[in-house]
Every structure is written in structure tokens, then in C-alpha cells.
Amino acid sequence: MLVVVSDTHSTDSHRLSGRTADAVREADVVAHSGDFMREPVLDDFVAETDRFFGVFGNNDDTAIRERLPEARTFAYGGLTFAMTHTRRGGQTALSLFGRERGADVVLFGHSHRPTFDATGEVTLLNPGSHAQPRGHRAAHAELEALSDGGVRGRLVEVGGGAFETFTIPPTDG
């Protein structure tokens, strides 16, 4: 399972609780789309999983910026994921960011709003914030690789309820 989190906004811990904590600990891969804030928070996430991908966000300190890139690309479930915290220009800019990297899916954060959008050339996925939802649901995303390629996913509240489910099929060719 790939678990995606973002926007922790903490100075001293990962602030994981409920289903989000369990999902991170059970995951094969954890991806964090930025805004840890301070280095001990990044260290806490890294300690929870064997395979971690992260990017820095606009509120992250120098120590995090020295350890993580602004953007990265990785594969899971036969799909290519491009990850960033945010891009000026909203969804159009995020889609362009993904296309430039040959991605099937763009993982991003910043708005704290859990979002799944498969209407464009590139699927956009924001897990929201598990720790500081700012008027939105406290959430994360869980994705499971399918045997024929692609992933089945869900946006999940910290309390455990899935409020949106989706499938991202494998790419043609």
C-alpha cells in the first residue's frame, strides 16, 4: 500500500493518529507532499516506514530543504507519480508539472483540501492534511496496486472512514 500525507505543520512530531497512524505504519511506501515545518517531524516520518518519499513545502525549514527536493518522481503500481507541494497556476500548472515528468498522477498538498481529480490528462491527488485540516476533513490517501496495473485508492478520514474511492487505471502503451 502507498500512503500519501501532507501538510503536517508541526515543530516536534508527525502528529499521526487514528487510521492515518495505522496506515503509515502498514504502508509499503509513504509519500509526504511537504510542509512538515521542522526537521524532527521529517525524522519521525522516516522512522515510521522503510520506504519514504518526501518533498519540501513552502513552510519547511532549511534543514528539511537541504534533505528533500522540491519535486520528485517515483513508480508504484505500474504508474508514474510526480510529487510536489504546490505550483503557481493551480490545477493547470500541476497538470503541466506532471506532463513534463511523464507522470500518470501528480501528488500535491498546500491547500489542506483532500482532492481527487481525474478529469485532465494527468490525475491530480491531494491527500489533505491529517494534522491541520483548516476547515476541511483531516485526511490522507491510501492506494493499493492492482494485479493488472494501476491502483485502487481512497481518501480516508483520520477516524477511519473512506469518503471517496477511485481507480487509476494503467496507462496505455
DRENKOLDO-935206 format. One line per 3 residues: number of its first residue (from 1); their letters; for each residue x, y negated, z negated of N, C-alpha, C. Coordinates in steps of 0.001 Angstrom, whole numbers, plus 524288, in hexadecimal, padded with zeros to 5 digits. Layout:
<pts>
NUM	A	X/Y/Z/X/Y/Z/X/Y/Z ~ ...
</pts>
This chain:
<pts>
1	MLV	80347/8049C/80000/80000/80000/80000/80375/7FB24/80000 ~ 801F1/7F74A/80319/8045B/7F222/8032D/800CD/7EE86/8000F ~ 802F2/7EBF8/7FC22/80001/7E839/7F902/80239/7E2CB/7FA19
4	VVS	7FEB7/7DF1C/7FB2F/80049/7D9C7/7FC65/7FE30/7D622/7F82F ~ 801A8/7D2FA/7F5F6/80045/7CF14/7F208/802A1/7C9DF/7F3A3 ~ 800ED/7C5BF/7F11E/80305/7C093/7F249/801AC/7BCD5/7EDE2
7	DTH	80438/7B862/7EDEE/802D6/7B3F0/7EA9D/80242/7B54D/7E4D8 ~ 80670/7B780/7E2A4/80670/7B8D6/7DD15/806B7/7B3EF/7D9B7 ~ 809D0/7B017/7DB4D/80A4B/7AB1D/7D87C/80B45/7ABED/7D2AA
10	STD	80FAB/7AE57/7D177/810FF/7AF5C/7CC03/816AE/7ADE0/7CB17 ~ 81801/7ACFD/7C63A/81D65/7ABB7/7C4E6/82032/7B03B/7C236 ~ 81D3F/7B421/7C049/81FD7/7B817/7BD19/81E44/7BDC4/7BE18
13	SHR	81A09/7BED7/7C0F6/8188C/7C44E/7C1DA/81535/7C4C5/7C6C4 ~ 8147D/7C9A4/7C893/8117D/7CA8C/7CD58/80B9F/7C9D2/7CC9E ~ 809CB/7C997/7C7D4/80448/7C8AB/7C68C/800B1/7CCC0/7C8FE
16	LSG	802A7/7D173/7C9B6/7FF74/7D5AD/7CBC9/7FBE5/7D7CB/7C787 ~ 7F702/7D8F1/7C90E/7F357/7DB55/7C56E/7EF5B/7DE7E/7C88C ~ 7EC6A/7E1AC/7C5D3/7E824/7E490/7C83A/7E9D1/7E7CB/7CCE7
19	RTA	7E652/7E7FD/7D0D3/7E755/7EB18/7D588/7EC28/7E928/7D86F ~ 7ED40/7E40A/7D838/7F1D5/7E204/7DAF1/7F6CF/7E46C/7D8B2 ~ 7F735/7E4B4/7D38F/7FBCD/7E71A/7D11D/7FC37/7ECD5/7D2AD
22	DAV	7F7E9/7EFAB/7D26E/7F804/7F533/7D3E8/7F993/7F5DC/7D999 ~ 7F75E/7F2B0/7DD0D/7F881/7F325/7E2A6/7FE41/7F224/7E3BE ~ 8007F/7EE28/7E15E/80609/7ECF7/7E229/80964/7F18E/7E059
25	REA	8080F/7F3D2/7DBF7/80B29/7F82B/7D9D9/80A87/7FD29/7DD07 ~ 8060E/7FDE1/7DFA1/8050A/80285/7E2D5/80702/801ED/7E86E ~ 80818/7FD39/7EA14/80946/7FC13/7EF92/80E5F/7FE7B/7F172
28	DVV	80E69/7FFE4/7F679/8133D/8016A/7F914/81667/7FC90/7FA73 ~ 81395/7F855/7FBB7/815F2/7F35D/7FD38/812C8/7EEF9/7FAB8 ~ 81578/7EB15/7F894/812F0/7E65D/7F691/8150A/7E1C1/7F9AD
31	AHS	81179/7DE82/7FB99/812E5/7D9C2/7FE76/810A9/7D50F/7FB8B ~ 813E3/7D11E/7FAA4/81230/7CC58/7F7EC/81306/7C7BC/7FB9A ~ 80ECF/7C4EB/7FCB2/80EEC/7C0A0/8007D/81051/7BB57/7FE21
34	GDF	81353/7BB46/7F9FD/8158A/7B66C/7F806/81291/7B3B3/7F3B2 ~ 81533/7AFE0/7F16B/81395/7ACEF/7ECD1/81397/7B050/7E7E9 ~ 81832/7B284/7E6DE/81946/7B508/7E1DA/819C5/7B0A3/7DDD7
37	MRE	81CDB/7ACD7/7DEF3/81E70/7A808/7DC5F/823E2/7A86A/7D9FF ~ 824C5/7AC21/7D671/829DF/7AC88/7D3E0/82C17/7B210/7D48D ~ 83146/7B274/7D46F/833F8/7B75C/7D585/83257/7BBF2/7D206
40	PVL	83144/7BB3E/7CCF4/82F92/7BFBE/7C9D0/82A97/7C25D/7CBF1 ~ 82757/7BF6A/7CE94/8228B/7C193/7D0E0/823F8/7C533/7D569 ~ 8277C/7C379/7D8C8/82963/7C6CD/7DD05/82BDA/7CBBB/7DAC7
43	DDF	82F12/7CB30/7D6C9/83197/7CFB2/7D45C/82D8F/7D399/7D24F ~ 82959/7D1AA/7CFF9/82528/7D513/7CE05/822AC/7D83B/7D270 ~ 821AA/7D5C1/7D6DC/81F5D/7D896/7DB4B/82317/7DCB8/7DD59
46	VAE	827FD/7DB49/7DE07/82BE4/7DEF6/7E00A/82C51/7E3BA/7DC72 ~ 82BDB/7E2E1/7D750/82C45/7E725/7D387/8279C/7EAE9/7D3CA ~ 82340/7E93B/7D5F0/81E80/7EC71/7D614/81E40/7F03B/7DAAB
49	TDR	821B3/7EFB8/7DE91/8212E/7F2DC/7E345/82680/7F447/7E58C ~ 826A4/7F884/7E871/82B81/7FA1A/7EAFC/82C5F/7F741/7F020 ~ 82826/7F55D/7F283/82899/7F2D3/7F7A5/8258D/7EDB2/7F778
52	FFG	82857/7E961/7F7AE/82602/7E432/7F70B/827AD/7E0A5/7FB82 ~ 823E3/7DDE4/7FDBD/824EE/7D9D8/8019C/82290/7D4C3/7FF9E ~ 82587/7D09C/7FFB0/82380/7CB96/7FE04/82581/7C731/80168
55	VFG	822C3/7C2D8/80130/8246E/7BDF4/8039C/823B3/7B9A7/7FF90 ~ 82693/7B567/80038/825D6/7B11E/7FC85/82164/7AD9A/7FE48 ~ 81F00/7AB17/7FA6E/81AC7/7A763/7FB70/81C63/7A1DB/7FA2D
58	NND	818EA/79E36/7FB13/81A23/798AD/7FA5E/81B1D/79725/7F4AC ~ 81968/79A45/7F0E1/81A3C/7990F/7EB5A/81EA4/79C31/7E8DB ~ 8217A/79F32/7EBF9/8258A/7A289/7E9CB/82AA6/79F97/7E8DF
61	DTA	82D49/7A119/7E49A/8321E/79E68/7E324/836B4/7A011/7E69D ~ 83B12/79D75/7E5DE/83FBB/79E5F/7E909/841A0/7A401/7E8A2 ~ 84169/7A645/7E40B/84348/7ABA1/7E35D/8402B/7AF6F/7E6CB
64	IRE	83B1E/7AEAF/7E72F/837DE/7B208/7EA83/8391D/7B0FD/7F03E ~ 839B0/7AC15/7F1A8/83AEB/7AAAB/7F717/84031/7ACD5/7F8CF ~ 843B8/7AD87/7F528/848CF/7AFD0/7F672/8487A/7B5B5/7F728
67	RLP	84488/7B82C/7F4E6/843FD/7BDE0/7F52C/84036/7BFC8/7F964 ~ 83C66/7BC94/7FAC6/83860/7BE38/7FE77/83841/7BAB2/8033F ~ 836C5/7BCE1/807BB/8363B/7B9A2/80C69/83104/7B6BC/80C74
70	EAR	8309B/7B302/80FF6/82BA7/7B036/810BC/827C2/7B39D/813B3 ~ 829C9/7B72A/816E5/82675/7BA9B/81A08/82944/7BFD0/81AAF ~ 82640/7C3EE/81B64/82884/7C90B/81C64/824AA/7CC60/81F65
73	TFA	826C5/7D07B/821CA/823A0/7D420/824CB/824EA/7D9A4/822EC ~ 820F0/7DCEF/8226E/821D0/7E264/820F2/81D7E/7E5BE/82351 ~ 81E58/7EAD7/82361/81A8F/7EE83/8259F/8180A/7F1BA/82153
76	YGG	81302/7F2F9/82224/81024/7F672/81EA3/80B81/7F892/821AB ~ 80A97/7FD99/82156/80620/7FFFB/823F3/8063B/7FF68/829DB ~ 80AE4/7FF14/82C09/80B57/7FE6D/831AA/80A30/7F8F3/83398
79	LTF	8096E/7F549/83005/8085F/7EFCF/83159/80D05/7EC72/82FCC ~ 80D95/7E803/8326A/81194/7E432/83103/80EFD/7DFC0/82E04 ~ 8110F/7DEB8/82961/80F1B/7DA8F/825FE/81314/7D61C/825E7
82	AMT	81144/7D15E/826C8/81476/7CCAE/82610/8125B/7C9FA/82130 ~ 815D5/7C840/81DCF/81430/7C5F5/818DD/816A6/7C09E/8181E ~ 8137C/7BD02/81648/8152F/7B7BF/814FB/8119F/7B5CD/8109E
85	HTR	812F3/7B179/80E40/80F6C/7AF3D/80A57/80B2D/7AC0C/80D0E ~ 80CD8/7A898/8107F/80917/7A544/81349/80BBF/7A2FF/81818 ~ 808B3/7A0C4/81B77/80AA0/79E08/82019/8072A/79944/820EB
88	RGG	80995/794D3/821FE/80688/79024/8235B/80391/79135/82859 ~ 7FE9B/78FEB/82865/7FB6D/790E5/82CFC/7F76F/7953A/82C1F ~ 7F720/79739/82759/7F310/79AF2/825FA/7F346/7A012/828F0
91	QTA	7EEA6/7A20F/82A31/7EE48/7A73B/82C88/7F0C2/7A77B/831F0 ~ 7F078/7A343/834E0/7F2FE/7A339/83A01/7F8DF/7A3E2/8396D ~ 7FB31/7A112/835BA/800D0/7A172/834D8/80253/7A6D0/832BC
94	LSL	7FF17/7A90F/82F61/80033/7AE45/82D58/7FFFD/7B257/831AD ~ 7FC2B/7B1DA/83523/7FBB7/7B572/8398B/8007E/7B4F6/83D1D ~ 80223/7B02F/83E3B/806CB/7AF52/8416B/80B9F/7B1A6/83EC7
97	FGR	80C1E/7B0DC/839B4/81064/7B320/8369D/81086/7B90C/83769 ~ 80C0A/7BB8D/8371D/80BC2/7C131/837DF/80D1F/7C2E1/83D63 ~ 80B12/7C01D/84134/80C2E/7C17A/846AC/811FA/7C0DE/847E5
100	ERG	81473/7BCCA/845D3/81A0B/7BBF2/846B2/81D55/7C071/8448E ~ 81B49/7C332/840B4/81E23/7C779/83E3E/81C3D/7CCD4/8400F ~ 818C1/7CCEE/843DD/816B7/7D1E4/845D4/8137B/7D4CF/841D2
103	ADV	810F3/7D1E6/83E4C/80E10/7D447/839FB/80872/7D59D/83B7B ~ 8067F/7D99D/838EC/800FA/7DB02/8393C/7FDE5/7D829/83506 ~ 8007E/7D72A/83094/7FDF5/7D4DA/82C01/80186/7D0B3/829B0
106	VLF	7FF46/7CC47/82821/8021E/7C84C/8252B/80017/7C85F/81F98 ~ 803A4/7C90F/81BE7/80274/7C8A8/81658/80417/7C33C/81497 ~ 8009F/7C08F/811D3/801D9/7BB43/8100C/7FF18/7BA29/80AE7
109	GHS	80044/7B5C9/80895/7FDE8/7B430/803A5/7FC61/7AE7B/803E2 ~ 7FDBD/7AB9F/7FFCD/7FD47/7A5F8/7FF52/7F7D9/7A411/7FDCB ~ 7F3B9/7A5D2/80061/7EE81/7A3B2/7FF4E/7EBEF/7A611/7FA7B
112	HRP	7EDF1/7AA7C/7F89A/7EBC0/7AD62/7F435/7E673/7AFCB/7F598 ~ 7E4F7/7AF91/7FA6F/7DFDD/7B189/7FC39/7E090/7B6C0/7FF15 ~ 7DE8C/7BB0A/7FCEB/7DEF6/7C00E/7FFA5/7DC3F/7BFB4/804F3
115	TFD	7DF15/7C12C/80910/7DD13/7C088/80E61/7DEE3/7C4F8/811DA ~ 7DB45/7C71F/814DA/7DC93/7CACF/81901/7DA15/7C8B2/81DF2 ~ 7DD49/7C7E5/8220D/7DB57/7C5BD/826ED/7DDC4/7C8B4/82B7D
118	ATG	7DA7B/7CBC4/82E24/7DC52/7CED4/8329E/7DA23/7CCBB/837B6 ~ 7D8BF/7C7B9/837DD/7D645/7C57F/83C84/7DA29/7C3CD/840AB ~ 7DF20/7C340/83F3A/7E2FE/7C16E/84301/7E677/7C5CB/844F8
121	EVT	7EA84/7C453/847D5/7EE4E/7C81B/849E5/7F138/7CAE9/84588 ~ 7F200/7C83B/84135/7F4CD/7CA57/83CBB/7F119/7CA36/8380E ~ 7F0D4/7CE7C/8352D/7ED9B/7CEB2/83079/7F03A/7CB80/82C32
124	LLN	7ED2F/7C859/8296D/7EF29/7C523/82526/7ED09/7C73A/81FFE ~ 7F082/7C7E1/81C25/7EEF2/7C9F5/8170F/7F17E/7C6E7/812AA ~ 7EE3E/7C47A/80F78/7EFEA/7C1C0/80AC2/7ED94/7C4C3/8062D
127	PGS	7F0D6/7C6D6/8029B/7EEBA/7C9DD/7FE41/7EC2D/7C689/7FA0A ~ 7ECB3/7C168/7FA68/7EAF0/7BE03/7F62F/7EEFD/7BDFB/7F1D9 ~ 7ED6C/7BC5C/7ED42/7F0E8/7BC42/7E8BD/7EEAC/7BFA9/7E46E
130	HAQ	7F1D6/7C334/7E26B/7F02D/7C68D/7DE15/7F055/7C3A4/7D8E7 ~ 7F344/7BF6B/7D8A6/7F44C/7BCE5/7D3A4/7F22D/7B755/7D331 ~ 7F169/7B4A6/7D796/7EF91/7AF45/7D778/7EBEF/7AE5E/7DC24
133	PRG	7E725/7B059/7DBE1/7E3C5/7B047/7E07B/7E1B5/7AAEE/7E22A ~ 7E208/7A704/7DEE0/7E068/7A1B0/7E04B/7DAF6/7A179/7E2BF ~ 7D726/7A3A4/7E008/7D1C8/7A367/7E1E0/7D036/7A7D0/7E583
136	HRA	7D3E8/7AB24/7E6F1/7D2C6/7AFB5/7EA2E/7D308/7B493/7E6B5 ~ 7D203/7B91C/7E8F8/7D27E/7BDFA/7E604/7D83F/7BF26/7E50D ~ 7D989/7C0E5/7E050/7DED2/7C2D6/7DF3A/7DF41/7C813/7E207
139	AHA	7E312/7C896/7E58C/7E315/7CD27/7E8F6/7E87D/7CE88/7EAFF ~ 7E89F/7D30A/7ED95/7ED2C/7D4F1/7F06F/7EB1A/7D832/7F4FC ~ 7EE92/7DA01/7F863/7ED06/7DD5B/7FCC3/7EFB7/7E2A6/7FC3D
142	ELE	7ECD6/7E6B9/7FDA1/7EEF1/7EC0D/7FDB9/7EE31/7EE31/80336 ~ 7F265/7F05D/8057D/7F228/7F298/80ABF/7F454/7F821/80AA2 ~ 7F182/7FBB4/80D1C/7F32A/80125/80D6A/7F41E/80289/81320
145	ALS	7F894/804F3/81433/7F9D9/80699/81980/7F62D/80AF9/81B2F ~ 7F457/80AB0/82008/7F0FC/80EBB/8223D/7F457/812A0/82545 ~ 7F2A5/81784/82579/7F5D0/81B9D/827FD/7F6BD/81A91/82DC6
148	DGG	7F315/817FC/83061/7F3AD/816D3/835F7/7F602/8116C/836F8 ~ 7F7E2/80ED5/832EC/7FA05/8098D/83368/7F617/80589/831A4 ~ 7F7F8/80105/8306D/7F4A6/7FCE7/82E5B/7F3E2/7FD99/8287E
151	VRG	7F0AD/7FA2E/82643/7EFAF/7FA5C/820A6/7E9EC/7F97A/81F7C ~ 7E856/7FBA1/81B18/7E33E/7FA6C/818D8/7E46C/7F6FF/8141F ~ 7E1AF/7F2A8/81395/7E2EB/7EF11/80F60/7DE2B/7ED20/80C7E
154	RLV	7DF49/7EA8C/80831/7DB2A/7E830/80508/7DD65/7E39F/801E7 ~ 7DA2C/7DFD0/80124/7DB54/7DB97/7FD7E/7D8C2/7DD2D/7F85E ~ 7DBD0/7DCF0/7F419/7DA21/7DF23/7EF27/7DAAB/7DB1D/7EACA
157	EVG	7D69C/7DAA4/7E79C/7D6D8/7D744/7E30A/7DA62/7D9B5/7DEE7 ~ 7DC95/7D679/7DB97/7DFED/7D85D/7D764/7DCFE/7DC5C/7D40F ~ 7D7EA/7DB9C/7D364/7D4B9/7DF42/7D067/7D3D5/7E473/7D316
160	GGA	7D52B/7E4E0/7D813/7D4EC/7E9D8/7DAC6/7D105/7EA44/7DF2B ~ 7CD6E/7E6B9/7DFAD/7C983/7E727/7E3CB/7CB86/7E53E/7E909 ~ 7CACE/7E87F/7ED11/7CC21/7E6D8/7F263/7C7A8/7E385/7F473
163	FET	7C8CE/7DEE9/7F684/7C4B6/7DB7C/7F87F/7C4E6/7DAD5/7FE65 ~ 7C8F5/7DCE5/800E1/7C91D/7DD05/8069E/7CC80/7E19D/8083C ~ 7CA92/7E4A0/80C02/7CD94/7E8FB/80E2A/7CE46/7E815/813F8
166	FTI	7D278/7EA41/8161C/7D3A8/7E962/81BA2/7D75A/7EDA0/81D90 ~ 7D7BB/7EE12/822A7/7DB7A/7F182/8252D/7DE76/7EE4D/82928 ~ 7E386/7EF14/8294E/7E6D6/7ECA0/82D46/7E8EA/7F128/83090
169	PPT	7E6FC/7F1A5/83558/7E885/7F619/8389B/7EE1D/7F598/83A93 ~ 7F054/7FA01/83C4B/7F590/7F9B8/83E8C/7F56A/7F699/84392 ~ 7F9D7/7F45E/844EF/7FA10/7F14F/849BB/7FA87/7F4E9/84E65
172	DG	7F89B/7F328/852BD/7F915/7F628/85798/7FE97/7F5AB/859B9 ~ 8007C/7FA01/85BC3/805A9/7FA03/85E45/809D6/7FA22/85A64
</pts>
